[in-house]
């Protein structure tokens, strides 16, 4: 699929569109469509307009900073954005405006991008909503309660607001939201994108992720932010392993099987691989996350207890049952699973492995209650966060209920280019998805 950002850049160069008009369009979309979808916590209208004006001046001089110059972007409200508070979806957060940008946000600004707003999220990114924060509505089914989730970045991008979202993925949040809401999410390997200036969830599992509408845009954003080239397979034949998690819904399976069959007809060798250690990885990941989240929040939890939402209080208290021995064992399991993953890739001689991103297209899988530490909803995504390897989810198509179904690709450490290559081929055989019912044209001029 053609890069939307590259298309926008070409229109800026030809002066058929200007950064000022496009940013104004996306601010209006954020207010109107984003408001109906509960996608935003804060808008950054003044800063976005100033960035757009500066970008327009650079294009007029023939001196754009990068292909991202003048591109509207959105940022999860767990990252610091200078001049705006970082709400973290919680009343327990610091209400003062951030005095500096998160490093990844600063990189985007240095490339000329315009931050139009900050997006809704679960409280402190830990999977439970504060009672004062509404869940984002799915652009494919805005009136369906069961299709909602604390996923403002995915709602915004899927609905045509912004061309890129900077978000986080600790146990799979970015990939799960993108799969449910119909966007592309690239989680590079652990440490590939800088976490400085991001409020931590569980530091050894935290990743930054990139949400876009096309795989080419995910590649472009990754390369721009890292200053590297995401090299993959090029034009050579690919060998793709496939693993099916237990309990995958029939509707999900049909959509994923359809796109895999299309890849096979295009020359990709599709081979089944041994079952992946979903449950073992999920349990280890949640043990690590619970212990690390309690360490992050412990110093202020007692003093601000009433300001945390009740569901998050239960989650953090549950972390207290994780002993030092539990944590060490989970880290040991993690090391063993990393070795097992790379041995599987070598033994099966596969370039990447494909799985459904979610076993069900529902976005609102129930959160854990009481002291339960290992919710099932992360079973298909936590593995790759635990391993720290690159993973990408792509909308494979629409299920029988009309909701998007995601297919997930993962590869070895440092192989971001490979997952991008595989996903790009899958996107080509899938074809163009229709615009969601609550979506908008990101290229349309602003209303008069």
C-alpha positions as a LaTeX table, in Angstrom:
\begin{tabular}{lrrr}
\hline
Residue & $x$ (\AA) & $y$ (\AA) & $z$ (\AA) \\
\hline
Unk1 & 0.00 & 0.00 & 0.00 \\
Unk2 & 1.26 & 3.47 & $-0.78$ \\
Unk3 & 2.63 & 5.50 & 2.11 \\
Unk4 & 0.19 & 8.21 & 3.16 \\
Unk5 & 3.06 & 10.25 & 4.59 \\
Unk6 & 4.97 & 10.07 & 1.29 \\
Unk7 & 1.81 & 11.17 & $-0.53$ \\
Unk8 & 1.41 & 14.10 & 1.86 \\
Unk9 & 5.05 & 15.07 & 1.44 \\
Unk10 & 4.65 & 15.12 & $-2.35$ \\
Unk11 & 1.60 & 17.35 & $-2.03$ \\
Unk12 & 3.48 & 19.71 & 0.27 \\
Unk13 & 6.35 & 19.91 & $-2.23$ \\
Unk14 & 3.93 & 20.68 & $-5.05$ \\
Unk15 & 2.04 & 23.19 & $-2.86$ \\
Unk16 & $-1.26$ & 21.41 & $-3.59$ \\
Unk17 & $-1.62$ & 21.13 & 0.19 \\
Unk18 & 0.04 & 23.14 & 2.95 \\
Unk19 & 1.00 & 22.09 & 6.48 \\
Unk20 & $-1.22$ & 24.88 & 7.82 \\
Unk21 & $-4.36$ & 23.56 & 6.10 \\
Unk22 & $-3.62$ & 19.90 & 6.91 \\
Unk23 & $-2.87$ & 20.54 & 10.58 \\
Unk24 & $-6.02$ & 22.67 & 10.83 \\
Unk25 & $-7.97$ & 19.78 & 9.29 \\
Unk26 & $-6.59$ & 17.33 & 11.85 \\
Unk27 & $-7.24$ & 19.64 & 14.79 \\
Unk28 & $-10.85$ & 19.86 & 13.63 \\
Unk29 & $-11.03$ & 16.07 & 13.29 \\
Unk30 & $-9.54$ & 15.64 & 16.77 \\
Unk31 & $-12.22$ & 17.93 & 18.22 \\
Unk32 & $-15.14$ & 16.50 & 16.28 \\
Unk33 & $-14.52$ & 12.86 & 15.35 \\
Unk34 & $-12.02$ & 12.40 & 18.18 \\
Unk35 & $-14.49$ & 13.89 & 20.64 \\
Unk36 & $-17.22$ & 11.46 & 19.61 \\
Unk37 & $-14.75$ & 8.58 & 19.94 \\
Unk38 & $-13.36$ & 9.79 & 23.32 \\
Unk39 & $-9.92$ & 9.52 & 21.71 \\
Unk40 & $-8.18$ & 12.53 & 23.26 \\
Unk41 & $-7.33$ & 13.77 & 26.72 \\
Unk42 & $-5.77$ & 17.05 & 25.54 \\
Unk43 & $-5.37$ & 18.97 & 22.30 \\
Unk44 & $-2.25$ & 20.99 & 21.50 \\
Unk45 & $-3.80$ & 23.49 & 19.10 \\
Unk46 & $-1.44$ & 26.42 & 19.68 \\
Unk47 & 1.71 & 24.32 & 19.43 \\
Unk48 & 0.43 & 22.43 & 16.38 \\
Unk49 & $-0.44$ & 25.65 & 14.56 \\
Unk50 & 2.96 & 27.15 & 15.35 \\
Unk51 & 4.69 & 23.99 & 14.09 \\
Unk52 & 2.58 & 24.03 & 10.93 \\
Unk53 & 3.42 & 27.68 & 10.22 \\
Unk54 & 7.13 & 27.01 & 10.68 \\
Unk55 & 6.86 & 23.95 & 8.44 \\
Unk56 & 5.07 & 25.94 & 5.74 \\
Unk57 & 7.86 & 28.50 & 5.78 \\
Unk58 & 10.46 & 25.76 & 5.31 \\
Unk59 & 8.59 & 24.29 & 2.34 \\
Unk60 & 8.28 & 27.75 & 0.81 \\
Unk61 & 12.08 & 28.05 & 1.02 \\
Unk62 & 12.50 & 24.53 & $-0.38$ \\
Unk63 & 14.08 & 23.39 & 2.90 \\
Unk64 & 11.84 & 20.77 & 4.57 \\
Unk65 & 13.59 & 18.97 & 7.40 \\
Unk66 & 12.36 & 15.50 & 6.50 \\
Unk67 & 9.48 & 13.58 & 4.96 \\
Unk68 & 7.72 & 14.06 & 8.33 \\
Unk69 & 7.88 & 17.86 & 8.13 \\
Unk70 & 4.37 & 19.23 & 8.61 \\
Unk71 & 2.84 & 15.81 & 9.36 \\
Unk72 & 0.17 & 15.80 & 12.13 \\
Unk73 & 0.94 & 13.21 & 14.83 \\
Unk74 & $-0.72$ & 12.17 & 18.09 \\
Unk75 & 0.92 & 11.02 & 21.31 \\
Unk76 & $-0.30$ & 8.70 & 24.07 \\
Unk77 & $-0.76$ & 10.61 & 27.31 \\
Unk78 & 1.96 & 8.61 & 29.00 \\
Unk79 & 4.70 & 10.52 & 27.14 \\
Unk80 & 5.78 & 14.00 & 28.18 \\
Unk81 & 4.92 & 16.76 & 25.72 \\
Unk82 & 6.39 & 20.14 & 26.60 \\
Unk83 & 3.76 & 22.58 & 27.84 \\
Unk84 & 1.09 & 19.94 & 28.50 \\
Unk85 & 0.44 & 17.89 & 31.64 \\
Unk86 & 0.98 & 14.14 & 31.42 \\
Unk87 & $-2.33$ & 12.89 & 32.79 \\
Unk88 & $-1.57$ & 9.15 & 32.54 \\
Unk89 & $-5.35$ & 8.67 & 32.59 \\
Unk90 & $-5.36$ & 9.23 & 36.35 \\
Unk91 & $-6.15$ & 11.82 & 39.01 \\
Unk92 & $-2.98$ & 10.68 & 40.79 \\
Unk93 & $-0.75$ & 12.21 & 38.09 \\
Unk94 & 1.21 & 15.46 & 38.39 \\
Unk95 & $-1.05$ & 18.26 & 37.07 \\
Unk96 & 1.85 & 20.56 & 36.16 \\
Unk97 & 2.77 & 20.94 & 32.47 \\
Unk98 & 5.83 & 19.00 & 31.36 \\
Unk99 & 8.90 & 21.20 & 30.98 \\
Unk100 & 10.45 & 19.05 & 28.25 \\
Unk101 & 9.47 & 16.52 & 25.62 \\
Unk102 & 9.99 & 12.79 & 25.81 \\
Unk103 & 13.01 & 11.98 & 23.67 \\
Unk104 & 10.92 & 10.35 & 20.93 \\
Unk105 & 8.59 & 13.37 & 20.84 \\
Unk106 & 11.62 & 15.68 & 20.61 \\
Unk107 & 12.91 & 13.61 & 17.67 \\
Unk108 & 9.57 & 13.98 & 15.90 \\
Unk109 & 9.60 & 17.74 & 16.46 \\
Unk110 & 13.18 & 17.97 & 15.15 \\
Unk111 & 11.94 & 16.27 & 11.96 \\
Unk112 & 9.20 & 18.90 & 11.64 \\
Unk113 & 6.16 & 16.90 & 12.79 \\
Unk114 & 3.26 & 18.71 & 14.49 \\
Unk115 & 1.79 & 17.21 & 17.69 \\
Unk116 & $-1.97$ & 17.81 & 17.57 \\
Unk117 & $-2.98$ & 16.12 & 20.82 \\
Unk118 & $-2.58$ & 13.47 & 23.51 \\
Unk119 & $-4.69$ & 10.34 & 23.53 \\
Unk120 & $-6.70$ & 8.44 & 26.10 \\
Unk121 & $-5.33$ & 5.36 & 27.84 \\
Unk122 & $-5.81$ & 2.98 & 30.71 \\
Unk123 & $-4.74$ & 4.40 & 34.06 \\
Unk124 & $-0.93$ & 4.60 & 34.01 \\
Unk125 & $-1.01$ & 2.17 & 31.10 \\
Unk126 & $-1.78$ & $-0.73$ & 33.43 \\
Unk127 & $-4.91$ & $-2.03$ & 31.73 \\
Unk128 & $-7.66$ & $-0.66$ & 33.99 \\
Unk129 & $-9.67$ & 2.52 & 33.46 \\
Unk130 & $-9.98$ & 5.30 & 35.99 \\
Unk131 & $-13.73$ & 5.82 & 36.57 \\
Unk132 & $-13.45$ & 9.43 & 35.33 \\
Unk133 & $-11.87$ & 8.42 & 31.98 \\
Unk134 & $-14.24$ & 7.07 & 29.30 \\
Unk135 & $-12.98$ & 4.28 & 27.04 \\
Unk136 & $-12.30$ & 5.11 & 23.42 \\
Unk137 & $-14.96$ & 4.06 & 20.94 \\
Unk138 & $-14.05$ & 1.80 & 18.04 \\
Unk139 & $-14.41$ & 3.71 & 14.73 \\
Unk140 & $-15.79$ & 0.51 & 13.18 \\
Unk141 & $-18.57$ & 0.20 & 15.77 \\
Unk142 & $-18.80$ & 3.44 & 17.78 \\
Unk143 & $-22.14$ & 2.53 & 19.34 \\
Unk144 & $-21.19$ & $-0.97$ & 20.50 \\
Unk145 & $-20.21$ & $-1.13$ & 24.15 \\
Unk146 & $-18.24$ & $-4.36$ & 23.78 \\
Unk147 & $-16.02$ & $-2.82$ & 21.08 \\
Unk148 & $-14.63$ & $-0.04$ & 23.32 \\
Unk149 & $-11.22$ & 0.04 & 24.99 \\
Unk150 & $-8.76$ & 2.48 & 26.62 \\
Unk151 & $-7.11$ & 2.95 & 23.24 \\
Unk152 & $-7.29$ & 6.55 & 22.10 \\
Unk153 & $-4.22$ & 6.34 & 19.84 \\
Unk154 & $-5.68$ & 3.43 & 17.88 \\
Unk155 & $-9.09$ & 5.12 & 17.69 \\
Unk156 & $-7.54$ & 8.33 & 16.38 \\
Unk157 & $-5.32$ & 6.76 & 13.74 \\
Unk158 & $-7.95$ & 4.29 & 12.54 \\
Unk159 & $-10.43$ & 7.18 & 12.22 \\
Unk160 & $-8.04$ & 9.24 & 10.08 \\
Unk161 & $-6.80$ & 11.65 & 12.78 \\
Unk162 & $-3.04$ & 12.11 & 12.50 \\
Unk163 & $-0.77$ & 10.08 & 10.26 \\
Unk164 & 1.24 & 8.56 & 13.13 \\
Unk165 & 0.73 & 7.85 & 16.81 \\
Unk166 & 3.52 & 7.43 & 19.34 \\
Unk167 & 2.26 & 4.99 & 21.94 \\
Unk168 & 3.49 & 2.31 & 24.33 \\
Unk169 & 3.38 & $-1.47$ & 24.34 \\
Unk170 & 4.26 & $-3.20$ & 27.60 \\
Unk171 & 2.28 & $-6.44$ & 27.38 \\
Unk172 & 0.76 & $-5.84$ & 23.97 \\
Unk173 & $-1.53$ & $-2.84$ & 24.50 \\
Unk174 & $-0.61$ & $-1.09$ & 21.25 \\
Unk175 & $-0.90$ & $-4.25$ & 19.15 \\
Unk176 & $-4.16$ & $-5.35$ & 20.77 \\
Unk177 & $-5.75$ & $-1.92$ & 20.31 \\
Unk178 & $-4.57$ & $-1.66$ & 16.71 \\
Unk179 & $-5.91$ & $-5.13$ & 15.92 \\
Unk180 & $-9.31$ & $-4.35$ & 17.46 \\
Unk181 & $-9.61$ & $-0.86$ & 15.94 \\
Unk182 & $-8.09$ & $-1.54$ & 12.51 \\
Unk183 & $-4.65$ & 0.07 & 12.48 \\
Unk184 & $-1.05$ & $-1.04$ & 11.94 \\
Unk185 & 1.11 & $-1.20$ & 15.08 \\
Unk186 & 4.86 & $-1.80$ & 15.00 \\
Unk187 & 6.50 & $-2.72$ & 18.30 \\
Unk188 & 10.23 & $-2.61$ & 17.58 \\
Unk189 & 12.63 & $-4.59$ & 19.70 \\
Unk190 & 13.20 & $-3.57$ & 23.30 \\
Unk191 & 15.27 & $-0.39$ & 23.43 \\
Unk192 & 15.06 & 0.34 & 19.69 \\
Unk193 & 13.09 & 3.52 & 20.42 \\
Unk194 & 14.01 & 5.72 & 23.40 \\
Unk195 & 11.90 & 5.50 & 26.57 \\
Unk196 & 13.32 & 8.66 & 28.17 \\
Unk197 & 10.44 & 10.94 & 29.14 \\
Unk198 & 7.86 & 8.15 & 29.14 \\
Unk199 & 6.13 & 7.41 & 32.45 \\
Unk200 & 7.14 & 3.80 & 33.11 \\
Unk201 & 4.70 & 0.92 & 33.40 \\
Unk202 & 7.10 & $-2.00$ & 33.90 \\
Unk203 & 10.55 & $-0.82$ & 32.79 \\
Unk204 & 12.05 & $-4.12$ & 31.60 \\
Unk205 & 8.95 & $-4.78$ & 29.46 \\
Unk206 & 8.15 & $-1.26$ & 28.26 \\
Unk207 & 8.43 & $-0.55$ & 24.53 \\
Unk208 & 7.49 & 2.42 & 22.40 \\
Unk209 & 5.29 & 1.52 & 19.45 \\
Unk210 & 4.23 & 3.25 & 16.24 \\
Unk211 & 0.64 & 3.26 & 15.00 \\
Unk212 & $-0.13$ & 4.10 & 11.36 \\
Unk213 & $-2.65$ & 3.18 & 8.68 \\
Unk214 & $-0.13$ & 1.57 & 6.32 \\
Unk215 & 2.92 & $-0.62$ & 6.75 \\
Unk216 & 4.98 & 1.72 & 4.57 \\
Unk217 & 4.25 & 4.54 & 7.01 \\
Unk218 & 5.32 & 2.38 & 9.96 \\
Unk219 & 8.60 & 1.70 & 8.16 \\
Unk220 & 9.08 & 5.37 & 7.27 \\
Unk221 & 8.42 & 6.50 & 10.85 \\
Unk222 & 10.70 & 3.83 & 12.33 \\
Unk223 & 13.55 & 4.75 & 10.00 \\
Unk224 & 13.08 & 8.48 & 10.59 \\
Unk225 & 13.05 & 8.09 & 14.37 \\
Unk226 & 16.02 & 5.73 & 14.52 \\
Unk227 & 18.08 & 7.18 & 11.69 \\
Unk228 & 18.51 & 3.65 & 10.33 \\
Unk229 & 17.36 & 1.56 & 7.40 \\
Unk230 & 15.00 & $-1.32$ & 8.23 \\
Unk231 & 16.51 & $-3.99$ & 5.99 \\
Unk232 & 14.56 & $-7.19$ & 5.55 \\
Unk233 & 14.19 & $-9.89$ & 2.94 \\
Unk234 & 14.06 & $-7.66$ & $-0.10$ \\
Unk235 & 12.59 & $-9.56$ & $-3.04$ \\
Unk236 & 13.77 & $-13.04$ & $-2.07$ \\
Unk237 & 11.23 & $-15.79$ & $-1.25$ \\
Unk238 & 10.00 & $-15.85$ & 2.32 \\
Unk239 & 9.34 & $-18.77$ & 4.63 \\
Unk240 & 6.65 & $-17.92$ & 7.19 \\
Unk241 & 5.81 & $-20.04$ & 10.21 \\
Unk242 & 2.22 & $-20.11$ & 11.51 \\
Unk243 & 1.10 & $-20.83$ & 15.08 \\
Unk244 & $-2.49$ & $-20.90$ & 16.33 \\
Unk245 & $-3.15$ & $-20.05$ & 19.98 \\
Unk246 & $-5.59$ & $-22.31$ & 21.78 \\
Unk247 & $-9.09$ & $-20.84$ & 21.77 \\
Unk248 & $-8.75$ & $-18.75$ & 18.61 \\
Unk249 & $-12.27$ & $-17.83$ & 17.49 \\
Unk250 & $-13.52$ & $-19.31$ & 14.24 \\
Unk251 & $-14.22$ & $-15.90$ & 12.72 \\
Unk252 & $-10.69$ & $-14.73$ & 13.53 \\
Unk253 & $-9.17$ & $-17.93$ & 12.19 \\
Unk254 & $-11.04$ & $-17.63$ & 8.88 \\
Unk255 & $-9.80$ & $-14.08$ & 8.25 \\
Unk256 & $-6.19$ & $-14.90$ & 9.12 \\
Unk257 & $-6.25$ & $-18.12$ & 7.10 \\
Unk258 & $-7.54$ & $-16.17$ & 4.11 \\
Unk259 & $-4.65$ & $-13.71$ & 4.10 \\
Unk260 & $-2.10$ & $-16.50$ & 4.69 \\
Unk261 & $-3.54$ & $-18.39$ & 1.73 \\
Unk262 & $-3.15$ & $-15.27$ & $-0.41$ \\
Unk263 & 0.48 & $-14.96$ & 0.72 \\
Unk264 & 1.01 & $-18.60$ & $-0.25$ \\
Unk265 & $-0.35$ & $-17.95$ & $-3.72$ \\
Unk266 & 2.14 & $-15.07$ & $-4.01$ \\
Unk267 & 5.07 & $-17.40$ & $-3.35$ \\
Unk268 & 5.50 & $-17.15$ & 0.44 \\
Unk269 & 6.12 & $-20.62$ & 1.87 \\
Unk270 & 3.67 & $-21.15$ & 4.75 \\
Unk271 & 4.66 & $-23.80$ & 7.31 \\
Unk272 & 3.12 & $-24.76$ & 10.66 \\
Unk273 & 5.43 & $-24.47$ & 13.65 \\
Unk274 & 5.29 & $-25.97$ & 17.12 \\
Unk275 & 2.84 & $-24.35$ & 19.56 \\
Unk276 & 4.30 & $-21.25$ & 21.13 \\
Unk277 & 4.55 & $-20.94$ & 24.95 \\
Unk278 & 1.66 & $-18.49$ & 25.22 \\
Unk279 & 0.49 & $-19.21$ & 28.75 \\
Unk280 & 3.97 & $-19.65$ & 30.22 \\
Unk281 & 5.08 & $-16.35$ & 28.72 \\
Unk282 & 1.92 & $-14.54$ & 29.79 \\
Unk283 & 2.32 & $-15.71$ & 33.38 \\
Unk284 & 5.99 & $-14.70$ & 33.51 \\
Unk285 & 5.28 & $-11.33$ & 31.89 \\
Unk286 & 2.51 & $-10.47$ & 34.33 \\
Unk287 & 4.62 & $-11.53$ & 37.30 \\
Unk288 & 7.40 & $-9.20$ & 36.16 \\
Unk289 & 4.95 & $-6.40$ & 35.34 \\
Unk290 & 3.18 & $-6.64$ & 38.69 \\
Unk291 & 6.40 & $-6.45$ & 40.68 \\
Unk292 & 7.86 & $-3.61$ & 38.59 \\
Unk293 & 4.62 & $-1.60$ & 38.58 \\
Unk294 & 4.44 & $-1.78$ & 42.37 \\
Unk295 & 8.04 & $-0.57$ & 42.56 \\
Unk296 & 7.20 & 2.35 & 40.23 \\
Unk297 & 4.09 & 3.43 & 42.15 \\
Unk298 & 4.98 & 2.35 & 45.68 \\
Unk299 & 6.62 & 5.63 & 46.81 \\
Unk300 & 3.47 & 7.68 & 46.14 \\
Unk301 & 0.74 & 5.09 & 46.49 \\
Unk302 & 0.07 & 5.61 & 50.20 \\
Unk303 & 0.00 & 9.41 & 49.96 \\
Unk304 & $-2.30$ & 9.50 & 46.91 \\
Unk305 & $-4.28$ & 6.32 & 47.48 \\
Unk306 & $-7.71$ & 7.92 & 47.03 \\
Unk307 & $-6.73$ & 9.50 & 43.71 \\
Unk308 & $-5.95$ & 6.16 & 42.05 \\
Unk309 & $-8.89$ & 4.35 & 40.50 \\
Unk310 & $-10.18$ & 1.37 & 42.49 \\
Unk311 & $-9.33$ & $-1.14$ & 39.77 \\
Unk312 & $-5.72$ & 0.05 & 39.60 \\
Unk313 & $-5.45$ & 0.01 & 43.40 \\
Unk314 & $-6.45$ & $-3.65$ & 43.32 \\
Unk315 & $-3.94$ & $-4.32$ & 40.55 \\
Unk316 & $-1.09$ & $-2.69$ & 42.47 \\
Unk317 & $-1.97$ & $-4.38$ & 45.75 \\
Unk318 & $-2.04$ & $-7.70$ & 43.90 \\
Unk319 & 1.56 & $-7.01$ & 42.92 \\
Unk320 & 2.52 & $-7.18$ & 46.56 \\
Unk321 & 1.97 & $-10.96$ & 46.53 \\
Unk322 & 4.87 & $-11.34$ & 44.06 \\
Unk323 & 7.90 & $-12.35$ & 46.09 \\
Unk324 & 11.51 & $-11.74$ & 45.17 \\
Unk325 & 11.76 & $-15.46$ & 44.38 \\
Unk326 & 8.71 & $-15.22$ & 42.07 \\
Unk327 & 10.32 & $-12.30$ & 40.25 \\
Unk328 & 13.65 & $-14.08$ & 39.85 \\
Unk329 & 11.92 & $-17.22$ & 38.56 \\
Unk330 & 9.94 & $-15.17$ & 36.04 \\
Unk331 & 13.13 & $-13.51$ & 34.81 \\
Unk332 & 14.73 & $-16.95$ & 34.48 \\
Unk333 & 11.71 & $-18.16$ & 32.46 \\
Unk334 & 12.13 & $-15.10$ & 30.28 \\
Unk335 & 15.74 & $-15.95$ & 29.48 \\
Unk336 & 14.83 & $-19.54$ & 28.64 \\
Unk337 & 12.00 & $-18.43$ & 26.36 \\
Unk338 & 14.30 & $-16.05$ & 24.47 \\
Unk339 & 16.64 & $-18.97$ & 23.73 \\
Unk340 & 13.66 & $-21.17$ & 22.80 \\
Unk341 & 12.30 & $-18.55$ & 20.39 \\
Unk342 & 15.51 & $-18.10$ & 18.47 \\
Unk343 & 16.07 & $-21.87$ & 18.41 \\
Unk344 & 12.60 & $-22.26$ & 16.86 \\
Unk345 & 13.40 & $-19.71$ & 14.14 \\
Unk346 & 16.66 & $-21.53$ & 13.35 \\
Unk347 & 15.23 & $-25.05$ & 13.51 \\
Unk348 & 12.21 & $-24.27$ & 11.33 \\
Unk349 & 14.31 & $-22.00$ & 9.07 \\
Unk350 & 11.53 & $-19.40$ & 9.06 \\
Unk351 & 11.98 & $-15.68$ & 8.52 \\
Unk352 & 9.07 & $-14.78$ & 10.81 \\
Unk353 & 6.08 & $-16.30$ & 12.58 \\
Unk354 & 2.45 & $-15.33$ & 11.99 \\
Unk355 & $-0.34$ & $-15.62$ & 14.55 \\
Unk356 & $-3.68$ & $-13.94$ & 15.18 \\
Unk357 & $-3.06$ & $-10.77$ & 17.19 \\
Unk358 & $-6.13$ & $-11.44$ & 19.32 \\
Unk359 & $-8.12$ & $-14.61$ & 19.68 \\
Unk360 & $-11.30$ & $-12.53$ & 19.55 \\
Unk361 & $-11.98$ & $-9.19$ & 17.85 \\
Unk362 & $-13.59$ & $-7.86$ & 21.02 \\
Unk363 & $-11.72$ & $-4.87$ & 22.42 \\
Unk364 & $-13.10$ & $-5.02$ & 25.94 \\
Unk365 & $-11.81$ & $-8.37$ & 27.21 \\
Unk366 & $-12.48$ & $-8.25$ & 30.96 \\
Unk367 & $-9.76$ & $-6.90$ & 33.22 \\
Unk368 & $-8.51$ & $-9.03$ & 36.11 \\
Unk369 & $-10.37$ & $-8.78$ & 39.38 \\
Unk370 & $-9.10$ & $-8.90$ & 42.92 \\
Unk371 & $-5.73$ & $-10.60$ & 43.19 \\
Unk372 & $-5.78$ & $-12.30$ & 39.82 \\
Unk373 & $-2.48$ & $-11.46$ & 38.16 \\
Unk374 & $-2.65$ & $-13.16$ & 34.77 \\
Unk375 & $-5.52$ & $-11.99$ & 32.55 \\
Unk376 & $-6.10$ & $-14.02$ & 29.41 \\
Unk377 & $-6.53$ & $-11.00$ & 27.14 \\
Unk378 & $-2.74$ & $-10.55$ & 26.74 \\
Unk379 & $-2.03$ & $-14.20$ & 26.00 \\
Unk380 & $-1.27$ & $-13.65$ & 22.29 \\
Unk381 & 0.70 & $-10.41$ & 22.72 \\
Unk382 & 2.69 & $-10.65$ & 25.96 \\
Unk383 & 5.07 & $-13.27$ & 24.53 \\
Unk384 & 6.77 & $-10.84$ & 22.14 \\
Unk385 & 7.04 & $-8.10$ & 24.76 \\
Unk386 & 8.64 & $-10.61$ & 27.12 \\
Unk387 & 11.06 & $-11.71$ & 24.41 \\
Unk388 & 11.80 & $-8.10$ & 23.44 \\
Unk389 & 11.66 & $-8.96$ & 19.72 \\
Unk390 & 10.00 & $-6.91$ & 16.98 \\
Unk391 & 6.34 & $-7.62$ & 16.29 \\
Unk392 & 3.77 & $-5.96$ & 14.05 \\
Unk393 & 0.02 & $-6.27$ & 13.74 \\
Unk394 & $-1.77$ & $-5.63$ & 10.48 \\
Unk395 & $-5.53$ & $-5.53$ & 9.85 \\
Unk396 & $-6.05$ & $-8.79$ & 7.95 \\
Unk397 & $-9.66$ & $-7.97$ & 7.09 \\
Unk398 & $-13.06$ & $-7.75$ & 8.71 \\
Unk399 & $-14.62$ & $-10.59$ & 10.67 \\
Unk400 & $-18.22$ & $-11.84$ & 10.37 \\
Unk401 & $-19.30$ & $-9.18$ & 12.90 \\
Unk402 & $-17.81$ & $-6.36$ & 10.81 \\
Unk403 & $-14.95$ & $-5.69$ & 13.25 \\
Unk404 & $-11.28$ & $-5.72$ & 12.19 \\
Unk405 & $-9.18$ & $-8.84$ & 12.72 \\
Unk406 & $-5.43$ & $-8.49$ & 13.18 \\
Unk407 & $-2.63$ & $-10.78$ & 12.03 \\
Unk408 & 0.62 & $-10.51$ & 13.97 \\
Unk409 & 4.13 & $-11.08$ & 12.61 \\
Unk410 & 7.23 & $-11.48$ & 14.77 \\
Unk411 & 10.87 & $-12.18$ & 13.99 \\
Unk412 & 14.25 & $-12.42$ & 15.67 \\
Unk413 & 16.01 & $-9.70$ & 17.63 \\
Unk414 & 16.98 & $-6.75$ & 15.45 \\
Unk415 & 14.80 & $-7.93$ & 12.54 \\
Unk416 & 12.36 & $-5.01$ & 12.37 \\
Unk417 & 12.94 & $-4.90$ & 8.62 \\
Unk418 & 11.79 & $-8.49$ & 8.32 \\
Unk419 & 8.45 & $-8.01$ & 10.08 \\
Unk420 & 7.89 & $-4.88$ & 7.98 \\
Unk421 & 8.66 & $-6.81$ & 4.78 \\
Unk422 & 6.32 & $-9.68$ & 5.63 \\
Unk423 & 3.57 & $-7.30$ & 6.69 \\
Unk424 & 3.97 & $-5.21$ & 3.54 \\
Unk425 & 3.47 & $-8.32$ & 1.39 \\
Unk426 & 0.42 & $-9.28$ & 3.45 \\
Unk427 & $-0.99$ & $-5.77$ & 3.10 \\
Unk428 & $-0.59$ & $-5.91$ & $-0.69$ \\
Unk429 & $-2.48$ & $-9.19$ & $-1.03$ \\
Unk430 & $-5.18$ & $-8.02$ & 1.39 \\
Unk431 & $-5.98$ & $-4.93$ & $-0.67$ \\
Unk432 & $-7.51$ & $-1.69$ & 0.54 \\
Unk433 & $-9.77$ & $-1.75$ & 3.60 \\
Unk434 & $-12.84$ & 0.46 & 3.48 \\
Unk435 & $-12.89$ & 3.52 & 5.71 \\
Unk436 & $-14.54$ & 2.77 & 9.09 \\
Unk437 & $-18.05$ & 4.16 & 9.65 \\
Unk438 & $-16.71$ & 6.79 & 12.06 \\
Unk439 & $-13.63$ & 7.49 & 9.95 \\
Unk440 & $-12.66$ & 10.59 & 7.99 \\
Unk441 & $-10.49$ & 11.42 & 4.99 \\
Unk442 & $-7.16$ & 12.69 & 6.39 \\
Unk443 & $-6.40$ & 14.54 & 3.13 \\
Unk444 & $-9.66$ & 16.47 & 2.82 \\
Unk445 & $-9.45$ & 20.26 & 3.16 \\
Unk446 & $-10.69$ & 21.80 & 6.41 \\
Unk447 & $-14.34$ & 22.78 & 6.49 \\
Unk448 & $-14.97$ & 26.39 & 5.56 \\
\hline
\end{tabular}
